[in-house]
Amino acid sequence: MRILVYGAGGLGSLLAARLFESGQEVSLLARGQRLVNLHQNGLVLEDLITHLRRTYAVRVVDTLAPGDIYDWVIIVMGKQHLSEILPTLAVNQNVRNYLFMGNNVAGGAALAEAVGRERVLLGFFMAVGKIAGPVAYAANQIDGEISPSVIGELDGTVSPRLIEIAAVFENAHLPVQFCSDIQAWLKCHAALIVPLGGAYFLADRSLLRMARTRDVQIILVRAVREALQVLRFYKIPIMPSSLKLFLWLPEPLALLLIERALQNPNLAYALIHAEGVRSEINQLGREFCLLARGAGMLAPHFDRLLLATTPQSRPLPEGSRKLPVDWRSVYALIGALAAMAGLAYGISILRSRRLD
């Protein structure tokens, strides 16, 4: 099977290497200095976790020409660059499948309009990575486990071509999951990673500083809650369901979850990826703000973290604790539990009197 991986960043390089190892006929599209480095050194890939470095003789190209023939073109690049390449994809009528594996809040409508709905699939490649000089540093296996990538048709069906590309991934030891609403999944993913990325930059790109700065954590919790409320307005299902915790969990308890998550060393690998995708996080955040405005909703904390993704933004002082924690939901919960306990006690008294 002839496959073109469109985008030679950390994730695209990892995907190309894994497909190449599995015996697929793979080409990797690169531009600029990245193209020069690949021609001079080959595809040099170092695992972020094990630090094992290998070089792969993957075929490298600098364009997708109108007459090129591929069974699959897998686009692995930042959302902010997609509009630039759509005309190139549209001109080529030989490619029968374009799999866009990346963040996307706006959905597949613009992609389908540009290249044809029948050629578009969406997905997300579960990996982290970055480029430093001629080396791609990437990982998709943390603590011995590989998180499945997610793929889906725009209409949610499990089509023959979806099964076909899943088999290709599985053969390359890249597990995948089918998603019946991939556009909703991508919006939910952005509802979490945009605030998380913004909080990282608000803490001056330091996980330790995030853990020590309560105001950053409060803004993060409230921003995720605002984003999920926007999705609820549009009746978009929240995926995974664990994200719903941010909608009903009292803020003090949500902060405890955040504090615990920040102690997880695996989070550092995800934030390494954030270093190289700052402009993409900003793009996704602006797309999300369009949804909020369409719903007539305010999202001040989400906006604050979106601002933090801009180069001119200044981080919060380490240890900042100016924002008060919102305890109202805790008091309401205690009141509700007390009322339930009182009701149960009253019912038990009535029952005992009837028995007497």
N, C-alpha and C positions, 0 to 999 in steps of 0.2 A: 504494500500500500504506500502510495506517495503522499507524504505529509510535509507541509510547510509550517514551521513555527514562526509566526510573525511577531518579532520582538525579542531582542537578545539581552534583556536585563537579567537580573538574578533568577527570576522565576522562569522566563522563557528559556534560559540556558539550561536550567535544571530539567525542564520538561524535554527539551531536545536531547539531552544526554541520556535520559532514561529511555526514551523511545528508540534512540540509536542503539543502546545496549540490548534492547529486546528484538532487534533485527529489522526494524522498520526502515524504509527509505526516506530519511529525514533531511530536510534543508532548514537552515536557520537564517532568517533575514535580519540584517543589522545595517546600521548607518554610521557615518562619521568615524570617530576614533575607535569606537567599539568594533567596527568593521575592520579597520586596520589591525587592531590587536588580534582579532580572530584569524586573519590571514597570516599574521606573523607567528602566532603562538599556538594556534588551534584553540579548541574550546577547553579552557582550563577551569575546572570546577573543584572547589574545596568545600567540604561539608562543614557547616557552621558548628556542629555538635562534636563530631569526631576529629575534625581537622584533617581528614584524609583528602589528599589532592590527587586528581587524575586529569589526564588530557584526552580529549575525544576528537577523532578525525571527522567531525560532522561537516557536511557540505555547507558552505556559507554563500549567501547571495545578497545582493543589495537592492533588489526590487522584485516586485511581482508584475511581470510583463503581461500584456493582454492575451498573449498566446500561450502562456504557461499552463501546464496541466498538472493538477494535484487532486487527489481524492478528498483531502481535507486541508483546510487552512485554519490553524488554531492561533487566534490572536491573543497574545499575552502581553498587554501593555497598559499604561495608565489611561484612565478614562479621558483625561484632558487631551489626549492625542488622537482619539478615535475619529473625530470629525475630519482630521487632516488626511486620514488614509481611506476613508469611505469611497471617494471618487476612484481611487486605484482599484479597490476591491470590486466596485461596480462594473468597471470596464471589462474585467476578465469574466467571460461567460463560460469558461471551461470548468472552473471550480464549482463543484456541486454542493459543497458544505462549508460554511463559515461558522466556526465555533468560537464565540467571544468569551474567553475565560478571564473575567476580571470584574472589578467593581462597576456597578451601574445602578444609579438611582432613577434615572429618567426612563428606563425600560427599553424594550426592543423596538419600539415603533419607528424611530429614526433609522435604525439599522435595517429594519425590514423594508422601509421605503427606499433606502439607498441601493441595496443589493438584491432585494426580493425576499419576501417572507419565507418562501419555500427553501431558501438557502441558509437561514439564520437559526442558530442554536445559542443558548446562553449557558454559562457555567461559571464556576469559581475554582481556581486551582489552589488547593490548600497547601501552601508552602510559604516560606519567607526567604528573602534573599536581597543581595545588593551587589554592585559592581565596584571594584577597587582596582584601578589600573587594568591589567590584562586578565585578572582573575574574577570569576563569578563565585561569590560566597552564598551558599543556599542550603536549606534543609527542609525536608518534609517529614522527618521522623524524629520525634522528641520522646524521651523516656521509652524508646523501643517501639513506639506505636506511630503509625501513619494515619493521619486524619483523612477520611475520604473526601475527595473533591466532589463537587456538586454539579450536575448537568441537567438540562431539561429543555424540552420543546416549548415554544411560545404558547401553544395551546394545551400543554400539560400532558399530552399523550406519550406513551412509551412506544416510540416508532422504531422500525427496523434500523434506521441509521443511528438512533440513540443506542440501541443494543450493540451495533457495530463498533462505534467509537468507545463504548464502555469496555468491550472486549479488548480493544487495542491498549487502553489504559491498564486494565487488569493484567494483561500479558507483560506489561512493563513494570509490574509490581506497584501500580498506582491505583489504589482502590477508589471506586466512585459510587455515588448514590444518585438515583434518579429523583428529581423533584417535580412534583405535580404543579407547582406554582413558582417557577424559578425567578420571576420578576419580583414577587413578594419577598422571596428569600433574600434577594440582593438588596432590597430596600431595608429589610430588617438588619442585615449585616452592616449596612451603612449607618443605621441608627445607633449602632454600638461603636463602630470603629472611628467614625468622625469625632464624636466626643472624646473617645480614648486617645486618639491622635492629638486632638487639640489640647487635652489635659497634659499630655507628654510635653508638648512645646510650651505650655503655660508653666510647667515645672522646669523649664530650661533644659529639656531633653535629658532628664535624670529620673530614673525609676526610684532611686533612693529619696530624691527630693519630693517626688509625688507622695511617697509614703509618709514623709515628715510634714507635709503641708496640708492641713485639714481643709482649707478653703478650696484648694484644687479638687479635693475629693468631693466636697459638697457641690461644687459647680458641675463636676462630672456626673454625679447621681441625678441632679436636676435636669441636666441637658439630655441624658438618655431618656428620662421620664417624659420630657417635652417631645422628643422625637417619636417615641412610641405613641403618645397621645395623638400626634399628627397622623400616624398610620391607622390608628383606631378610627379617626374621623373618616378616612377613606375606606373603612371596612377591610383593610389589608390584614390577613392573618399574621399573627406574631409567631415567628419561627427563629430559633427553637422555642418551645413553650416556656422554658426557664427564664426567658427574657421578660415574661409577664410579671416576674417578681418586682421589677422596677415600677410597675404601675400601682401595686397595692401594698407593697412592703413599706412600713413606716421608715422615714428617713434615717433615724438612728440605726436601725437594723440594716438598711441598705448600705450605710457607711461601714458597718462591720464587715459586710461582704466584700466591699471594695478594699478595705484594709487587708483582709485575708488574701484577696487576689493579688495585691501588690507585693505580697511576700512570696509569691510563686516565682521561682527563678526562670521558669519557662516563658513568662511574660516578657522577659528581657529580649528574647529572640524575636518576638513579634514587634517590639518597639525598635529593634535594629532595622527592620523592614521600613518602619515609619520614617526613619531618617531620610530614605531615598525617595519617598512618595509624598512629600509635603504638599507639592502643588496638586497632586491627585486628591488628597484629603480635602484640600480647599475647594476643588472642583465639585466633589461629591457633596460637600457641605452647602455650596451655593445651590446645587440642584435640590437639596432637601429644603432649603429655605423657600424655594419656589412652591414646593408642596405646602409648606406652612402658610404662606401668603394666600395660596389658593383656597385654603381652609379657613382663612380669616383668623388664624391663631398666632399668638405671640410666643416666641421661644427665646427669651433674653439670655438664658444660660447657654443654650446651644449657639446663639449668635456670639457670645463671649468666647467660646472655645473655637468657633470658626475664625474669629479675628486672630486668635493665637496662632493659627497656621500661616499667617502672613509674615513675611520677613521682617517688617518694621515693628511687629508686636513685641512688647516687653514682658518677660516672665514675672510671675508673682514672687515676692520675697519668700525665701525658704522659711517654713514654719508659720506662715500667715494664718491667723485664726480670727479674722474680723467678722466673718459671716456666722450668724447664730444658727444652730441646728434647729430644724423644725420638729418640735415635739408634739404638735397638735394631734397628729394621727395616732401617736402612742396614747395620749390622754383619751382620745375617742375610743380606741381599742379597749383600754382598761375600763372605760365607762360601759361599753357594750358587754364586756365579759361580766362586769359587776351586775348589770341588769339581768343577764341570763342566769347568773348564779342566784340572784334574788327571786327570779321567776321560778327556777327549779325548786328553790327552798319553799316558796309559797305553795307550789303544786304538791310537794311532799307533805306539807302540813294539812292541806285539804284532804289528801288521801288518807292520812292517819286518822283524821276526825271521822271520816266516813266509815272506816273500819271499826272505830269505837262505837 
